[in-house]
């Protein structure tokens, strides 16, 4: 009895993840309810237009949700912002186009984790050919400028060990990459919407 009372009791907190799951299901355009492992630890996940040039990466075999997004030039780079359904019409009203993007999660041999949004509605070969990199092996992309697309170069067999993926539910991955960084436009009061609306009025 003494041993039982001396053991610390672990409280499992699920409310945040439940809210993440609800939000994620509302956003997905393919199918809702995909679940992964429990959330363990803290991970940084960046959002990038494409993998770094000449950098090998692996693509997660299961994380491929389709999410409505805005991609827009911010300074010298293109940035991506997820959008809730209630904001699609509001954004169209200020001249901002929303299109469906499939999100891929990649990891590099150094452990950097990124999400790569691919516009599923585009017929641009550069954009479409980025999807060929989602193979279950270490690869890198390089630009084929003559054919205006990307080509895949696989790593030599055995060069890299198996990838270590973040042990996070898919909804948590989305939250870390987008909501936690202010990249989810879900209200007319969102700073980005206010900025874009002010820019539209000034024209």
Buried (B, 14 or more C-beta within 10 A) or exposed (E): EEEEEEEEEEEEEEEEBEEBBEBBBEBBBEEEEBEBEEBEEEBEBEBBBBBBEEEBBBBBEEBBBBBBBBBEEEEEEEBBBBBBEEBBEBBEEBEBEBBBBBBBBBBBBEEBBBBBBBBBEBEEEBBBBBBEBBEEEBBBBEBEEEEEBBBBEEBEEEEBEEBEBBEBBBBBBBBBBBBEBEBBBBEEEBEBBEEBBEEEEEE
